[in-house]
């Protein structure tokens, strides 16, 4: 059993954190700062099979399933995208596959990301979300 909050609670915590900032420049900086705290991503994982298609910048995502929970690691060569990865990790990392597939990405609207990201960044975020959901669906069906 994980001690982290539920995916829904993680989304609510993020919304509360973002509400502390008066403007989007501060929110972008917060996202970038979150990305700087991502764990190291091994160079040997930076391969085409782990690269996310549909992202403007380079993004690699690795996962493993321990039989109960999915664990994700990801990195980007762009600071803002690394921050978006950190947001995704807070919500989806260390979850059961069925928990992931049952968690709608409310944070997109709650944080205002759906309105404040450029179209290319938004496409990349949706590509990363799609990969997470695809992996969770595959593991849930296995």
ABEGO torsion letter per residue (X at the ends): XBABBBAAAAAAAAAAAAAABABAAAAAAAAAAAAAABBBBBAAABBAAABBBGBABBBBBBBBBAGABBBBBBBBABAAAAAAAAAAAAAABGBBAAAAAABBBAAAAAAGAAAABBAAAAAAAAAAAAAAAAAAAAAAAX
